């Protein structure tokens, strides 16, 4: 048995969080031999956290990376000796196994590691004197000086470098509770990989740190494919639907399972968020069917629940501009040009001009920090199906098919989808 982490993309939105949660619920039913753990690789905005909290679920924990760590390879010996034991106590251990180091304790507390080199060095010194061994020392008397240990949470590569620069055969490992185990050179010969399933994305640059070291065992997504290379054949379910949560719901049905009411509400939340209450042009008939079935399971009305959910979203005037922009910001490279597109949902655009200048300045800061040639922010009124666009200075601005309403500001009636409506226009403008 082992953990399989299910994660959405960086800057998590509701679809990535809810699909990870829902797919973990399904896979834990399908595969009891493993534990499927939904995680997120980014921090939540206050609006998204507020929506998730009303679902009464355990919000997927933040996981910084999937790099292998010392705790994944450390050894926990089922043997140990006391510092005041005679060296002959080691003989009994060597009858069963031949460890390169042995944990030593003093009155139950960890004292240090006895290495086979300590025993060899003492034996050679004694034999060089009298050509025989006349006394048996205590274990503590032959132990060489100890080196600082490593933390259980340290990266494997860092611990490996530390041990390679040491003359020791092993290092003690410590966690928040004290001594936890030890690592030897042999531990680094075959480092285990974390198993990961990607939802709502399939590109490494959008994924959790360390994904290149992980064993990707599945992808569930509704975006274009630029998938990571894998070592083995894996399960991939990628469909051009409005929400990854729709795909997860369909996986329940295909496996002859029905989501419980809580899971159904979670999936409905992600689905209505990504399809903007089924108004986005990315919405398909399958999304609509899934939404109404999930709503019936959790006894909600699709439209009423969607409106109540979006009512929890803070207005952009109340948010910190750079945090709002990067909360759902995706980068692309088209024709050698690096660009970024952010999207924020609101329930009205009546106050757009009140914050547009401040957000334009923040957008320029984001562009510089991420090394982009062009950055745009799409502000979408989900109630009235209307968007406004803020752009940084770039030659492509003059090729956009939207009505200007100020410097680098554009009116976008009936534009709701970044992926299906805005991105194609941005790509066209880059090529002009």
GUSESE-428230 format. One record per residue (C-alpha): residue in one letter; x, y, z. Coordinates in nm, 4 decimals, m for minus. Layout:
BEGIN
<'a' <X Y Z>>
...
! end
This chain:
BEGIN
<'x' <0.0000 0.0000 0.0000>>
<'x' <0.1081 0.3586 m0.0566>>
<'x' <m0.0096 0.7121 m0.1071>>
<'x' <m0.1102 0.8399 m0.4478>>
<'x' <m0.1354 1.2185 m0.4526>>
<'x' <m0.4024 1.3795 m0.6692>>
<'x' <m0.3273 1.7414 m0.7498>>
<'x' <m0.4589 2.0190 m0.9667>>
<'x' <m0.2520 2.3002 m1.1117>>
<'x' <m0.0711 2.5892 m0.9488>>
<'x' <m0.2946 2.8840 m0.8554>>
<'x' <m0.5759 2.6380 m0.7772>>
<'x' <m0.9303 2.7225 m0.8804>>
<'x' <m1.2472 2.5449 m0.7721>>
<'x' <m1.2443 2.3006 m1.0625>>
<'x' <m0.8941 2.1770 m0.9805>>
<'x' <m0.9619 2.1515 m0.6058>>
<'x' <m1.3044 1.9895 m0.6399>>
<'x' <m1.1991 1.7438 m0.9109>>
<'x' <m0.9006 1.6330 m0.7013>>
<'x' <m1.1299 1.5784 m0.4030>>
<'x' <m1.3925 1.3939 m0.6061>>
<'x' <m1.1480 1.1741 m0.7943>>
<'x' <m0.9775 1.0762 m0.4692>>
<'x' <m1.3156 0.9687 m0.3309>>
<'x' <m1.3747 0.7519 m0.6366>>
<'x' <m1.0300 0.5959 m0.6467>>
<'x' <m1.0352 0.5093 m0.2767>>
<'x' <m1.3515 0.3103 m0.3509>>
<'x' <m1.2018 0.1488 m0.6607>>
<'x' <m0.8555 0.0686 m0.5262>>
<'x' <m0.8456 m0.0141 m0.1529>>
<'x' <m0.4831 m0.1279 m0.1861>>
<'x' <m0.3670 0.2341 m0.2095>>
<'x' <m0.4619 0.5586 m0.0399>>
<'x' <m0.5541 0.8419 m0.2750>>
<'x' <m0.4864 1.1807 m0.1200>>
<'x' <m0.6197 1.5038 m0.2734>>
<'x' <m0.3715 1.7895 m0.2360>>
<'x' <m0.3202 2.1392 m0.3750>>
<'x' <0.0075 2.2908 m0.4891>>
<'x' <m0.0927 2.6525 m0.4410>>
<'x' <m0.2632 2.8739 m0.1885>>
<'x' <m0.6340 2.9510 m0.1950>>
<'x' <m0.7882 3.2923 m0.2403>>
<'x' <m1.0210 3.4009 0.0383>>
<'x' <m1.3199 3.3664 m0.1963>>
<'x' <m1.2380 3.0079 m0.2922>>
<'x' <m1.1687 2.9169 0.0698>>
<'x' <m1.5036 3.0649 0.1713>>
<'x' <m1.6861 2.8559 m0.0896>>
<'x' <m1.5021 2.5378 0.0104>>
<'x' <m1.5685 2.5942 0.3800>>
<'x' <m1.9430 2.5983 0.3242>>
<'x' <m1.9138 2.2506 0.1698>>
<'x' <m1.8217 2.1120 0.5123>>
<'x' <m1.5326 1.9023 0.3813>>
<'x' <m1.1685 1.8688 0.4727>>
<'x' <m1.0071 2.1065 0.2254>>
<'x' <m0.7194 1.9342 0.0393>>
<'x' <m0.3961 2.0122 0.2191>>
<'x' <m0.1230 2.2254 0.0679>>
<'x' <0.1686 2.0163 m0.0582>>
<'x' <0.4704 2.2170 m0.1609>>
<'x' <0.6356 1.9535 m0.3789>>
<'x' <0.6672 1.5828 m0.4543>>
<'x' <1.0443 1.5587 m0.4310>>
<'x' <1.1538 1.2449 m0.2440>>
<'x' <1.2543 1.3218 0.1127>>
<'x' <1.4703 1.1541 0.3726>>
<'x' <1.1677 1.0083 0.5512>>
<'x' <1.0926 0.8124 0.2325>>
<'x' <1.4211 0.6210 0.2435>>
<'x' <1.5274 0.6170 0.6106>>
<'x' <1.5611 0.2949 0.8056>>
<'x' <1.4089 0.2209 1.1443>>
<'x' <1.6155 m0.0529 1.3028>>
<'x' <1.4410 m0.3262 1.5010>>
<'x' <1.7582 m0.3611 1.7038>>
<'x' <1.9636 m0.1281 1.9189>>
<'x' <2.2138 m0.1428 2.1993>>
<'x' <2.2932 0.0614 2.5067>>
<'x' <2.6046 0.2769 2.5201>>
<'x' <2.7184 0.0844 2.8292>>
<'x' <2.6704 m0.2582 2.6722>>
<'x' <2.9884 m0.4550 2.6058>>
<'x' <3.0948 m0.4777 2.2466>>
<'x' <3.0007 m0.8461 2.2492>>
<'x' <2.6345 m0.7348 2.2453>>
<'x' <2.6882 m0.6457 1.8817>>
<'x' <2.7651 m1.0088 1.7967>>
<'x' <2.4049 m1.1147 1.8455>>
<'x' <2.2910 m0.8509 1.5963>>
<'x' <2.5482 m0.9562 1.3386>>
<'x' <2.4295 m1.3174 1.3628>>
<'x' <2.0973 m1.2062 1.2139>>
<'x' <2.2047 m0.9224 0.9856>>
<'x' <2.5103 m0.7239 0.8897>>
<'x' <2.4173 m0.3575 0.9388>>
<'x' <2.6659 m0.0889 0.8484>>
<'x' <2.5461 0.1175 1.1466>>
<'x' <2.3610 0.0340 1.4678>>
<'x' <2.1582 0.2807 1.6777>>
<'x' <2.2973 0.3264 2.0289>>
<'x' <2.0916 0.4475 2.3237>>
<'x' <2.1657 0.5782 2.6705>>
<'x' <1.8913 0.5164 2.9242>>
<'x' <1.6376 0.4946 2.6448>>
<'x' <1.7488 0.8148 2.4703>>
<'x' <1.9264 0.8131 2.1374>>
<'x' <2.3019 0.8420 2.1883>>
<'x' <2.4503 0.7973 1.8418>>
<'x' <2.5306 0.5526 1.5631>>
<'x' <2.7862 0.2762 1.6023>>
<'x' <2.9421 0.2108 1.2614>>
<'x' <3.1057 m0.1084 1.1470>>
<'x' <3.4136 0.1072 1.0867>>
<'x' <3.4241 0.1853 1.4605>>
<'x' <3.4422 m0.1863 1.5373>>
<'x' <3.7009 m0.2522 1.2667>>
<'x' <3.9220 0.0381 1.3731>>
<'x' <3.9172 m0.0648 1.7397>>
<'x' <3.9905 m0.4268 1.6508>>
<'x' <4.2857 m0.3325 1.4292>>
<'x' <4.4317 m0.1045 1.6977>>
<'x' <4.4131 m0.3793 1.9595>>
<'x' <4.5693 m0.6387 1.7341>>
<'x' <4.8490 m0.4039 1.6333>>
<'x' <4.9487 m0.3670 2.0003>>
<'x' <4.9554 m0.7231 2.1339>>
<'x' <4.8396 m0.9311 1.8432>>
<'x' <4.5431 m1.0264 2.0602>>
<'x' <4.2341 m0.8839 2.2256>>
<'x' <4.2454 m0.9003 2.6041>>
<'x' <3.9573 m0.6761 2.7120>>
<'x' <3.6100 m0.6072 2.5801>>
<'x' <3.5220 m0.2375 2.5843>>
<'x' <3.1871 m0.0718 2.6291>>
<'x' <3.0165 0.0374 2.3090>>
<'x' <3.0523 0.4069 2.3961>>
<'x' <3.4288 0.3700 2.4284>>
<'x' <3.4826 0.2738 2.0659>>
<'x' <3.2310 0.5067 1.9009>>
<'x' <3.3843 0.7767 1.6847>>
<'x' <3.2665 1.1365 1.7094>>
<'x' <2.9171 1.1880 1.5818>>
<'x' <2.8227 1.4209 1.2973>>
<'x' <2.5041 1.6303 1.2861>>
<'x' <2.2115 1.4321 1.1587>>
<'x' <1.9602 1.5217 0.8896>>
<'x' <1.5944 1.6147 0.9118>>
<'x' <1.3328 1.3662 0.8019>>
<'x' <1.1838 1.6359 0.5811>>
<'x' <1.5066 1.7231 0.4021>>
<'x' <1.5357 1.6509 0.0320>>
<'x' <1.7008 1.3211 m0.0576>>
<'x' <1.9485 1.4945 m0.2883>>
<'x' <2.0624 1.7268 m0.0088>>
<'x' <2.1102 1.4382 0.2346>>
<'x' <2.2958 1.2375 m0.0290>>
<'x' <2.5384 1.5247 m0.0862>>
<'x' <2.5931 1.5551 0.2889>>
<'x' <2.6679 1.1853 0.3305>>
<'x' <2.8971 1.1792 0.0270>>
<'x' <3.1074 1.4552 0.1810>>
<'x' <3.1274 1.2628 0.5095>>
<'x' <3.3503 0.9741 0.6070>>
<'x' <3.0565 0.8163 0.7882>>
<'x' <2.8606 0.5192 0.6605>>
<'x' <2.5351 0.6599 0.7893>>
<'x' <2.3641 0.9603 0.9428>>
<'x' <2.0972 0.9839 1.2099>>
<'x' <1.7578 1.1215 1.1046>>
<'x' <1.5525 1.3479 1.3276>>
<'x' <1.1975 1.4775 1.3119>>
<'x' <0.9881 1.6980 1.5385>>
<'x' <0.9811 1.4209 1.7992>>
<'x' <1.3558 1.3613 1.8031>>
<'x' <1.5436 1.0616 1.6669>>
<'x' <1.3434 0.8918 1.3909>>
<'x' <1.5847 0.6543 1.2160>>
<'x' <1.8966 0.6614 1.0029>>
<'x' <2.0176 0.6541 0.6453>>
<'x' <2.3158 0.4714 0.5004>>
<'x' <2.4760 0.4945 0.1588>>
<'x' <2.2730 0.1960 0.0440>>
<'x' <1.9492 0.3910 0.1047>>
<'x' <2.0288 0.6201 m0.1874>>
<'x' <2.0804 0.3448 m0.4454>>
<'x' <1.7106 0.3257 m0.5362>>
<'x' <1.5039 0.6213 m0.4243>>
<'x' <1.1259 0.5656 m0.4351>>
<'x' <0.9128 0.8013 m0.6403>>
<'x' <0.5941 0.9676 m0.5238>>
<'x' <0.2929 0.8554 m0.7257>>
<'x' <0.0844 1.1409 m0.8649>>
<'x' <m0.2371 1.1838 m1.0620>>
<'x' <m0.2821 1.5166 m1.2395>>
<'x' <m0.6285 1.6698 m1.2648>>
<'x' <m0.7335 1.9836 m1.4540>>
<'x' <m0.3891 2.0128 m1.6161>>
<'x' <m0.1279 1.7996 m1.7886>>
<'x' <0.1714 2.0304 m1.8357>>
<'x' <0.4751 2.0188 m1.6088>>
<'x' <0.5083 2.3970 m1.5855>>
<'x' <0.1572 2.4167 m1.4422>>
<'x' <0.2101 2.1319 m1.1985>>
<'x' <0.3457 2.0743 m0.8513>>
<'x' <0.7179 2.1248 m0.7908>>
<'x' <0.9212 1.8086 m0.8337>>
<'x' <0.6777 1.6515 m1.0799>>
<'x' <0.9766 1.5510 m1.2954>>
<'x' <1.0903 1.3193 m1.0136>>
<'x' <0.7473 1.1637 m0.9586>>
<'x' <0.5755 0.8615 m1.1064>>
<'x' <0.2711 1.0022 m1.2882>>
<'x' <0.0052 0.7307 m1.2892>>
<'x' <m0.2929 0.9190 m1.4319>>
<'x' <m0.4237 1.2357 m1.5964>>
<'x' <m0.7827 1.3631 m1.5883>>
<'x' <m0.8189 1.6902 m1.7777>>
<'x' <m1.0207 1.9054 m2.0163>>
<'x' <m0.7439 2.1214 m2.1621>>
<'x' <m0.5245 2.0877 m2.4671>>
<'x' <m0.2583 1.8190 m2.4320>>
<'x' <0.1065 1.8999 m2.3762>>
<'x' <0.1464 1.6062 m2.1466>>
<'x' <0.4496 1.5079 m1.9441>>
<'x' <0.6472 1.2073 m2.0670>>
<'x' <0.5896 0.9013 m1.8495>>
<'x' <0.7940 0.5849 m1.7974>>
<'x' <0.4942 0.3487 m1.8139>>
<'x' <0.1555 0.3483 m1.9882>>
<'x' <m0.0924 0.5376 m1.7728>>
<'x' <m0.4646 0.6065 m1.7527>>
<'x' <m0.5578 0.9288 m1.9331>>
<'x' <m0.9091 1.0694 m1.9547>>
<'x' <m0.9047 1.3984 m2.1437>>
<'x' <m1.2258 1.5315 m2.2945>>
<'x' <m1.3252 1.8727 m2.4368>>
<'x' <m1.5821 1.9439 m2.1672>>
<'x' <m1.6459 2.2554 m1.9633>>
<'x' <m1.5145 2.1176 m1.6362>>
<'x' <m1.2854 1.8473 m1.5065>>
<'x' <m1.5504 1.7781 m1.2427>>
<'x' <m1.7824 1.6634 m1.5230>>
<'x' <m1.5208 1.4082 m1.6272>>
<'x' <m1.4834 1.2891 m1.2675>>
<'x' <m1.8628 1.2509 m1.2392>>
<'x' <m1.8612 1.0446 m1.5591>>
<'x' <m1.5887 0.8233 m1.4133>>
<'x' <m1.8190 0.7486 m1.1205>>
<'x' <m2.0930 0.6453 m1.3634>>
<'x' <m1.8596 0.4400 m1.5832>>
<'x' <m1.7506 0.2479 m1.2749>>
<'x' <m2.1133 0.1873 m1.1687>>
<'x' <m2.0893 0.4164 m0.8688>>
<'x' <m2.2950 0.7134 m0.7544>>
<'x' <m2.1303 1.0045 m0.5730>>
<'x' <m2.2526 1.0496 m0.2174>>
<'x' <m2.4376 1.3804 m0.1524>>
<'x' <m2.1290 1.5571 m0.0144>>
<'x' <m1.9086 1.4526 m0.3057>>
<'x' <m2.1874 1.5409 m0.5490>>
<'x' <m2.2033 1.8939 m0.4079>>
<'x' <m1.8254 1.9276 m0.4298>>
<'x' <m1.8283 1.8218 m0.7956>>
<'x' <m2.1239 2.0497 m0.8675>>
<'x' <m1.9317 2.3398 m0.7149>>
<'x' <m1.6303 2.2895 m0.9404>>
<'x' <m1.8494 2.2298 m1.2451>>
<'x' <m2.0589 2.5453 m1.2022>>
<'x' <m1.7483 2.7499 m1.1263>>
<'x' <m1.5604 2.6496 m1.4421>>
<'x' <m1.8675 2.6716 m1.6679>>
<'x' <m1.9849 2.9976 m1.5058>>
<'x' <m2.3188 2.8407 m1.4076>>
<'x' <m2.3378 2.6655 m1.7471>>
<'x' <m2.3143 3.0004 m1.9330>>
<'x' <m1.9589 2.9671 m2.0631>>
<'x' <m1.9264 2.8724 m2.4315>>
<'x' <m1.7084 2.5827 m2.3179>>
<'x' <m2.0198 2.4263 m2.1617>>
<'x' <m2.1414 2.1112 m2.3335>>
<'x' <m2.4587 1.9099 m2.3063>>
<'x' <m2.2672 1.6603 m2.0964>>
<'x' <m2.1791 1.9348 m1.8482>>
<'x' <m2.5440 2.0346 m1.8224>>
<'x' <m2.6564 1.6760 m1.7662>>
<'x' <m2.3882 1.6201 m1.5030>>
<'x' <m2.4788 1.9437 m1.3247>>
<'x' <m2.8473 1.8567 m1.2960>>
<'x' <m2.7820 1.4988 m1.1840>>
<'x' <m2.5312 1.6132 m0.9211>>
<'x' <m2.7749 1.8843 m0.8067>>
<'x' <m3.0492 1.6273 m0.7628>>
<'x' <m2.8182 1.4043 m0.5557>>
<'x' <m2.7257 1.6867 m0.3174>>
<'x' <m3.0744 1.8446 m0.3363>>
<'x' <m2.9730 2.1793 m0.4780>>
<'x' <m3.1115 2.3916 m0.7602>>
<'x' <m2.8434 2.4465 m1.0251>>
<'x' <m2.9076 2.8156 m1.0867>>
<'x' <m2.9807 2.9112 m0.7253>>
<'x' <m2.6765 2.7257 m0.5955>>
<'x' <m2.4542 2.8750 m0.8635>>
<'x' <m2.5671 3.2285 m0.7853>>
<'x' <m2.5236 3.1776 m0.4104>>
<'x' <m2.1754 3.0385 m0.4739>>
<'x' <m2.0635 3.3337 m0.6858>>
<'x' <m2.2128 3.5763 m0.4342>>
<'x' <m1.9313 3.4705 m0.2008>>
<'x' <m1.6703 3.6083 m0.4407>>
<'x' <m1.5111 3.9287 m0.3188>>
<'x' <m1.5260 4.2339 m0.5411>>
<'x' <m1.1943 4.3253 m0.6986>>
<'x' <m1.1860 4.6579 m0.5146>>
<'x' <m1.1596 4.4661 m0.1874>>
<'x' <m0.8803 4.2336 m0.3023>>
<'x' <m0.5058 4.2834 m0.3245>>
<'x' <m0.4538 4.3365 m0.7008>>
<'x' <m0.1476 4.1162 m0.7630>>
<'x' <m0.2934 3.8343 m0.5527>>
<'x' <m0.6211 3.8546 m0.7439>>
<'x' <m0.4469 3.8557 m1.0819>>
<'x' <m0.2231 3.5562 m1.0061>>
<'x' <m0.4986 3.3531 m0.8379>>
<'x' <m0.6004 3.2202 m1.1813>>
<'x' <m0.3209 3.3141 m1.4173>>
<'x' <m0.1932 3.0890 m1.6942>>
<'x' <0.1122 3.1367 m1.9104>>
<'x' <0.1568 3.0348 m2.2722>>
<'x' <0.4296 3.0493 m2.5339>>
<'x' <0.3023 3.1224 m2.8844>>
<'x' <0.5302 3.1864 m3.1810>>
<'x' <0.8177 3.2332 m2.9382>>
<'x' <0.6286 3.4978 m2.7378>>
<'x' <0.5678 3.4388 m2.3674>>
<'x' <0.2334 3.5718 m2.2532>>
<'x' <0.0017 3.5388 m1.9568>>
<'x' <m0.3769 3.5473 m1.9246>>
<'x' <m0.5551 3.5924 m1.5951>>
<'x' <m0.9260 3.5697 m1.5249>>
<'x' <m1.1278 3.6971 m1.2305>>
<'x' <m1.5012 3.6409 m1.1837>>
<'x' <m1.7207 3.9156 m1.0421>>
<'x' <m2.0954 3.9687 m1.0110>>
<'x' <m2.0939 4.3188 m1.1608>>
<'x' <m1.8775 4.5372 m1.3817>>
<'x' <m2.0399 4.8600 m1.2652>>
<'x' <m1.7337 4.9434 m1.0538>>
<'x' <m1.4751 4.8309 m1.3116>>
<'x' <m1.3356 5.1801 m1.3746>>
<'x' <m1.2889 5.2314 m1.0002>>
<'x' <m1.0097 4.9734 m0.9881>>
<'x' <m0.8982 4.9344 m1.3507>>
<'x' <m0.5966 5.1688 m1.3219>>
<'x' <m0.4686 5.0019 m1.0040>>
<'x' <m0.5055 4.6565 m1.1580>>
<'x' <m0.3292 4.7717 m1.4749>>
<'x' <m0.0282 4.8692 m1.2676>>
<'x' <m0.0348 4.5395 m1.0801>>
<'x' <m0.0660 4.3494 m1.4084>>
<'x' <0.2494 4.5202 m1.5363>>
<'x' <0.4297 4.4115 m1.2190>>
<'x' <0.3174 4.0516 m1.2746>>
<'x' <0.4349 4.0686 m1.6365>>
<'x' <0.7815 4.1840 m1.5310>>
<'x' <0.8143 3.9336 m1.2471>>
<'x' <0.7236 3.6407 m1.4726>>
<'x' <0.9331 3.7585 m1.7672>>
<'x' <0.6402 3.7894 m2.0069>>
<'x' <0.6103 3.9951 m2.3220>>
<'x' <0.2369 4.0514 m2.2786>>
<'x' <m0.0085 4.0047 m1.9934>>
<'x' <m0.3851 4.0481 m1.9921>>
<'x' <m0.6552 4.0177 m1.7271>>
<'x' <m1.0098 3.9211 m1.8168>>
<'x' <m1.2686 4.0376 m1.5618>>
<'x' <m1.5890 3.8395 m1.6129>>
<'x' <m1.9347 3.9292 m1.4860>>
<'x' <m2.0879 3.5823 m1.4480>>
<'x' <m2.4373 3.7181 m1.3903>>
<'x' <m2.4673 3.9369 m1.6985>>
<'x' <m2.2353 3.7361 m1.9284>>
<'x' <m2.0043 4.0262 m1.9965>>
<'x' <m1.6284 4.0780 m1.9589>>
<'x' <m1.3750 4.3578 m1.9585>>
<'x' <m1.0070 4.3241 m2.0498>>
<'x' <m0.7022 4.4935 m1.8998>>
<'x' <m0.3777 4.4678 m2.0998>>
<'x' <m0.0168 4.5659 m2.0565>>
<'x' <0.1507 4.7643 m2.3350>>
<'x' <0.2106 4.5418 m2.6364>>
<'x' <0.1769 4.5718 m3.0126>>
<'x' <m0.0863 4.2979 m3.0123>>
<'x' <m0.3344 4.5241 m2.8350>>
<'x' <m0.4274 4.7017 m3.1594>>
<'x' <m0.5232 4.3722 m3.3214>>
<'x' <m0.7780 4.2744 m3.0559>>
<'x' <m1.1377 4.2703 m3.1862>>
<'x' <m1.2830 4.4438 m2.8800>>
<'x' <m1.4132 4.7988 m2.8304>>
<'x' <m1.1571 5.0198 m2.6528>>
<'x' <m1.2846 5.2011 m2.3445>>
<'x' <m0.9589 5.3527 m2.2223>>
<'x' <m0.5843 5.3024 m2.2520>>
<'x' <m0.5314 4.9235 m2.2781>>
<'x' <m0.8885 4.8635 m2.1574>>
<'x' <m1.1447 4.6797 m2.3706>>
<'x' <m1.5148 4.5955 m2.3541>>
<'x' <m1.6023 4.2295 m2.4233>>
<'x' <m1.9791 4.1695 m2.4326>>
<'x' <m2.0810 3.8015 m2.4287>>
<'x' <m1.7190 3.6871 m2.3821>>
<'x' <m1.6964 3.4410 m2.0940>>
<'x' <m1.4295 3.1852 m2.1746>>
<'x' <m1.0572 3.2469 m2.1549>>
<'x' <m0.9827 2.9180 m2.3279>>
<'x' <m1.2389 2.9183 m2.6068>>
<'x' <m1.2970 3.2881 m2.6771>>
<'x' <m1.0071 3.5011 m2.5543>>
<'x' <m0.7039 3.2764 m2.6102>>
<'x' <m0.7635 3.2324 m2.9860>>
<'x' <m0.7852 3.6108 m3.0270>>
<'x' <m0.4655 3.6598 m2.8256>>
<'x' <m0.2822 3.4019 m3.0374>>
<'x' <m0.4068 3.5714 m3.3544>>
<'x' <m0.2929 3.9116 m3.2269>>
<'x' <0.0534 3.7755 m3.1465>>
<'x' <0.0929 3.6590 m3.5042>>
<'x' <m0.0100 3.9879 m3.6643>>
! end
